[in-house]
Each structure stands twice: as structure tokens, then as C-alpha cells.
């Protein structure tokens, strides 16, 4: 192994009080760099032969304890280097990458601090939805721990079980709510493993299984979708727009409300809708059907290429735009309840129902699961299968009748 560590006094950097920093000198592939320990002494108090503070130093109650702290810092860094070596990673890393692993391990041993850093990164990447989900989880966890910090190694199986019990003890909370938080927690934890802050062997989700309870079917039967299509509304009214949003989403492979909001006239090219999905960056190229064309005509009239097709986004700042979408989706969901009442639809109608309905109707038309998955932009088939967990009861009845003797 061509990587070495040593405690030394950095005599090149004299501080205002005449002391010099005590550093860890990291050497890797014949290059060297320094890692601060946070301690400094005057040169007269440093034993350069033993690489430790001399006993005559009077700046601390116990020189022995201080030297032990320095040795612990060195041992911790050496342990990280040895683990990288054992994994076969060390030889392929630059000295800055090795240093980053050592220093980051100290800075982010806190699960909360690491999570907060990921929130900042996501905001910088303009992934505001994920940043919000991470932030909400950290807030809920801090409430659970009463503000006490949590280290990565403390997020273990017992911690997850206790958090689940705490959440379910509150009136109105559900297993599915816990599952949502646990998936976000797992995502942060996996990032910690990837960045070398915690060992894969400590992964608590080997033993803890995220549970889900069956929910009410979200998909609408085709008859109900036709009722929404045929609903008479006053042109330009809020209900007129909300009905159209639902139908457009259904006709565009179950397009999410966020993607709908960001559609611009320039996304309409040669009778097709071409866009990149915000959540997954997957590129879509969907043919505009006759029915969809009739709905879109109203919104495209008088629009320039850079104009948004729908009047959902009102501001220019991207973060503010996401807030516009959030508030309009809230009003949209309220409008869908009114539409459900007018159409005598007993299902709970939300912006997600269009997506689930598209998936279910595609399945009932015998479209292969792989094709449905591609149309919905899923990277894994089991994600699509969650949308298709249960066939509508009337379809099961028809299959049952075929088995009658």
C-alpha cells in the first residue's frame, strides 16, 4: 500500500499567537497533503522525534489526554484508508479523493448534517420536489429525537422500529405514511454508503422491511373517463380547465401535473408533444390524437414558442414556479372533487388518478407491461406493477364468468 499518515507540526504556517498547526500528513502515490486536527502549539513544545506534544506543555490540563486525542484522529483516518484498500478502491483514487473521504467522514458523521447537505445539493440542482421530501423527513426525525443529533451508525434496525412506533402512535398517521418517510430515509442512507460515510454491512434495511397497506383503487373505469370528457362546462371557467388538465394528462401517458405545467408551445412539433420529464429526465415524444388536438387548440391560440401552454406558472424564478404549481395543484384537486360530483363518480378524484387510469386502461387493452412501463417512464417494471396491483372488480367478474361450468 502506497499510502501513509503521520502526525507532524506544520512549521510553514505560523499563526498570530506564534503557534503552528498540528496536522496529519497524508502521502498517497508520492504526493502529499495536510489534514487539520484543530490543535496547534509552539514549536518548542513539539517532539519531532516522537511526533507528539512534549510533557512540559502547559496549555492543557493533561498532555497525555491531548496526545491520545491526536492518536485517535490518526487511527480513525488510518481505518478509513485501510477499508478503502480492502475494497480495492485505494489505488484508483486521487490524493484529494482520499483526503475528502477522511475529512467528510468527520464532518458528516451526523445523519442530520449529511441530510441537510443533500437538501442543499438538490436545491442547487433545481430538484425542489426531492429537496422538500428530504427536508420534511429530517424535520420529522428531529421531532422524534426531540432535537438530539443522530449519528449514521445510530440509524440502525432498532432506530427504525422505534421511529415507526412513534409515528403510528399519533392519531391519523398510517403505515403508508411511515413507508413514505422510510423510503426517503433509505435514499439518504444509500447516499451515505456511496460516499463512504457508513459501511454497507451496517445497512439497517437488510432486516427492516418497508410495509405498505393496500389503498383504495385510484384508476377510473373507461365509462367514468367518458363522463368527464362529455361534461358540459362554461368555456374558460376553472372547472373547464381542470377537466381539460385531467383529460390531457390521461392522453399523454398519464403526464404528471408538474410536466403539464412546464409544457411550452415549442414542445409541440409536427403533431407531436416532445418534452423531458422533470422527475426522471426521460425524453417523451407522443403523437397528438384527434381528441387531444381539439382540447389543445384552445390553449395554443395566440401563444409564442416560449410561452407556457397553460396558465399555471405565473413567475419567472424557478423556485417560485414550483410554488405556483403546488398551489395550482391544490386548487386543481379541489376542482376534481367538484367534477366527480357532477359526473356521479364515487372514486376519489385527484391529479394522480389520470396517471393510474392510463396505466390500468393500457393493461386492459392488452398492451404489454414493458410497453406500459416505457410509456410511463419507469426505469423498473415493479414500479409499473405498483400502479397495476389490482384489476377492477368488474373485470375480475367477467373472468370469473368465463370459468362457469
C-alpha positions, 0 to 999 in steps of 0.5 A: 500500500502506497499510502501513509499518515503521520502526525507532524507540526506544520512549521510553514504556517505560523499563526498570530499567537506564534503557534503552528498547526498540528496536522496529519500528513497524508502521502498517497502515490508520492504526493502529499497533503495536510489534514487539520486536527484543530490543535496547534502549539509552539514549536518548542513544545513539539517532539519531532522525534516522537511526533507528539506534544512534549510533557512540559506543555502547559496549555492543557490540563493533561498532555497525555489526554491531548496526545491520545486525542491526536492518536485517535484522529490518526487511527480513525483516518488510518481505518478509513484508508485501510477499508478503502484498500480492502475494497480495492478502491485505494489505488484508483483514487486521487490524493484529494479523493482520499483526503475528502473521504477522511475529512467528510467522514468527520464532518458528516458523521451526523445523519442530520448534517449529511441530510441537510447537505443533500437538501442543499445539493438538490436545491442547487440542482433545481430538484425542489420536489426531492429537496422538500421530501428530504427536508420534511423527513429530517424535520420529522426525525428531529421531532422524534429525537426531540432535537438530539443529533443522530449519528449514521451508525445510530440509524440502525434496525432498532432506530427504525422500529422505534421511529415507526412506533412513534409515528403510528402512535399519533392519531391519523398517521398510517403505515403508508405514511411511515413507508413514505418517510422510510423510503426517503430515509433509505435514499439518504442512507444509500447516499451515505454508503456511496460516499463512504460515510457508513459501511454497507454491512451496517445497512439497517434495511437488510432486516427492516422491511418497508410495509405498505397497506393496500389503498383504495383503487385510484384508476377510473373505469373507461365509462367514468373517463367518458363522463368527464370528457362529455361534461358540459362546462362554461368555456374558460371557467376553472372547472373547464380547465381542470377537466381539460388538465385531467383529460390531457394528462390521461392522453399523454401517458398519464403526464404528471401535473408538474410536466403539464405545467412546464409544457411550452408551445415549442414542445409541440412539433409536427403533431407531436408533444416532445418534452423531458420529464422533470422527475426522471429526465426521460425524453417523451415524444407522443403523437397528438390524437384527434381528441387531444388536438381539439382540447389543445387548440384552445390553449395554443391560440395566440401563444409564442414558442416560449410561452407556457401552454397553460396558465399555471406558472405565473413567475419567472424564478424557478423556485417560485414556479414550483410554488405556483404549481403546488398551489395550482395543484391544490386548487386543481384537486379541489376542482376534481372533487367538484367534477366527480360530483357532477359526473356521479363518480364515487372514486376519489378524484385527484391529479394522480388518478389520470396517471393510474387510469392510463396505466390500468386502461393500457393493461386492459387493452392488452398492451404489454407491461414493458410497453406500459412501463416505457410509456410511463417512464419507469426505469423498473417494471415493479414500479409499473406493477405498483400502479397495476396491483389490482384489476377492477372488480368488474373485470375480475367478474367477467373472468370469473364468468368465463370459468362457469361450468 
